[in-house]
């Protein structure tokens, strides 16, 4: 996890390169009716999944590799976090699964990704993850992740012809089943998980989709972060944009009843076309109470009122999806030192997501 500041000062300045379109919703008769419709929609997704099959048999994972919260057993990756490449993930005889951190739910057929609060992780992060990383040049296993063929750019990129794609789409329907119950709730990464990303070439991310729920709340908040891309990378910081529920609630705050409960389905759709990133989020999908919120931002331009931001016109990017646990045991950093414990799954010190749909295209 990168060391950067988190600011709310510009979260309301969304009128130039960022636009939040009107929410679309329908009034539903009562909570019992909603619960029945939620279950019916979930069962319709489950009917398309085989609970006895590995994730790659239910989902097209041919354009993905996965990072897991384990030490890698391959000699070439000694001392590094485990990576399962696309060919092993999609092995025609024995497609990859891990009974703790990446598996098919035996009841629902959902693709489950889970991560403890502390485990081996990637070089620039203090946080463990079970997370898929999108590939474009999947047919050439020798192609490195940083190679242009495995990444996309926006239309404004001056060398766009050299890259694997210009733009792309990522869509998912999922539930967050658990977030860590330990941690300093005055720091927003505590009790949260990142379920989708656009990652840049360096340590910056133009998009991270967060779910966060405090232990004494019934509902969790869904929000997304834009990270400014300054010339001096150490000056980067995140700008949070609320979707349902506030990003920085504490235990003393009221339950965000407009938010999403653990186990409830929601969906996100990320569409990068031309220079524009369009984000669409749906709460209560497949029901009469479905709520839709859409955001647009021009990635080729600096974020409004952020003089340090250069935008992402000269950067390359890739999609990620899964369970990127934001809890860690550090305490020194004013934002990212969440002070979570690591007493195991039984103690609630982990994060888990279940994906019912996952699609990518370039």
Secondary structure, DSSP 8 states (H G I E B T S, - for coil): ----EEE-TTTT--SSSEEE---B----S-HHHHHHHHHHHHHHHHTTS-TTS-HHHHS--TTEEEEEEEE--SGGGTTSEEEE-HHHHT-SSS---BTTTEEE-TTT--EEEEEESS----TT-SS-EEEEEE-S-TT-TTS-TTSGGG-EE-TT-TTGGGSSEE-EEEEEEEEEEE--S-S-TTSTTTTEEEEEEEEESSS--SEEEEEE--TT-SEEEEEEEEE---SSGGG-EEEEEEEES-TT--TTS---TTSEETT--EEEEEEEETTEEEEEEEESTTSTT-EEEEEEEETTS--TT-TT---STT--EEEEEEEEE---S--SSTTT--------GGGT-EEEEEEEEEEEE-
